[in-house]
């Protein structure tokens, strides 16, 4: 698939939009890491583009006490792909994650 040809202005706007999305996701991860938001609170915000586009692995790693190894173990046990985004989780997968992570 060929990339669309963008004008300089369209490219600048796309880069600005991407930067805003990354900073919003970083702010969300910081709130999770500090305990201001729980995993349950984040999943309750499903439908918000910031939440929907974040990878589940990144979100779990933001939880206090969870690193790459623990996150990989949880996802493996629950049979969730490590490339899955929050918007792609099924209801059963969400329920299993909530039961496991609170």
Secondary structure, 3 states (H helix, E strand, C coil): CCCCCCCHHHHHHHHHHHHHHHHHHHHHHHHHHHCCCCHHHHHHCCCCHHHHCCEHHHHHHCCCCCCHHHHHHHHHHCCCCCCCEHHHCCHHHHHHHHHHHC
